[in-house]
Amino acid sequence: MNLITTVITIAALLSIVLGILSFWLPQMTPDHEKLSPFECGFDPMGSARLPFSLRFFLVAILFLLFDLEIALLLPLPWGDQLTSPLVTFLWATAVLALLTLGLIYEWLQGGLEWAE
């Protein structure tokens, strides 16, 4: 067996074993706290029609955007092994500049202010 087949076999067996164990290991003893709904810190006994701030979603999307930007720039140090490392550096700089301009625009528009 070659290395790829061995890795795939081990990954498949580990996934199957963990999947089977996850059905038998947890203790199923629901109590009042586990059965009550909990959604983002809101009181579950209150009205379900409370307005939810869209600014929370804006901050969450900005966090995801900058988190993905880190994932895109993570291989940058290994870019000097390519035939043209300057092009790689310029593309990374362009991505950072675009994200920085977007953040400045959002900041100037007041989208990051919690209190109005």
N, C-alpha and C positions, 0 to 999 in steps of 0.2 A: 504494500500500500504506500502510496506517495503521501507527501506532507499535507496537501490540500484535502485529500479524502479523509485523512486522520483528523484534521481540524474540524471538518464538517461533521464527521461522525461524533466526535466529542461534544461539539456544540449542540447537535440534535439530541444526543442522549441526556446531556445536562438540562436542556430545555424540557424534555419529557419528564425527567425525574422531578425537577422543581415544580412543574405544572401539576403532577400527580400529588406531590407532597402538600402543595398549597390547598388542596381540597380536604385533606384529612387532618392537617395539623392545627388549624385555627379552632379556638374554642367558641362554639356558638352559644353564648349566654347573653342574649340581648337584655338590656335593662332600659330604664326610662331615658337615661341620657343618650344611649346609643340609638334609640328609636326616634328621638326628637330631631327635627331638621335644624341644621346650622348652616347659614349661608352668609359668608363674608362678614361676620360680626353683627349682623342685624338680629334684632329680637324676633324669634320665630313665632311669638304669640301676637305680634303687632300686625298691622295692616300689610297686606302683600302689595299694595298699590303705592308704596312710598317712592318718590322720585329718586333715581339713582344718578349720581354725578357722572357725567361723561368725561370729566377731567381725569377720573381714575383710569378710564380706558386709554386716554391719551398718554398718561404717564406709563402705563403698562406697555403700550405699543412702542413708545420711545425706548423703554428698557429693552424690549425684545430686539429692536432695531440696532441698538448699540451693542447688545450681546452678540448678535449675528455678525456685526462688524468685527468684533474681536475674533470670531471663528474664521472670518474671511482673511484676516491679517495674520493669523497664527502661522501659516506656512511661509511668511515673508522672509524670515532669516535664512531659509533654505533656498530662497530665490537667487542667491548669488551663485548657485551651482548651474544655473541655466546659461544658455548661450548669450543672452542679452539681459543682464540683471538690472540695467538702467530702465528698461521698459517695465519690468516688474515693479520697480520702485516708483515709477511715474504713475502706474495704474493704482497702486496702493495709496499714493498721495492724492490722486484724483478722488478716490472713494472717501478718504478722510475729509478732503475739502468739501465735497458735496454734503456729507453728513454734518459737518460743522456749519455750513451755510444754512442747511435746513433747521438745525437747532437754534441758530441765531434768529432766523425768521420766526420760528415758533415762539421764542422768548420775547421778541419785539412785539408780536401780535398779542401777547398776554396769555398764551395758551398754557403756560406753566404756572400761572398764579392760582393758588387754591382759593383765596378770599378775593371777592370782587368789590 
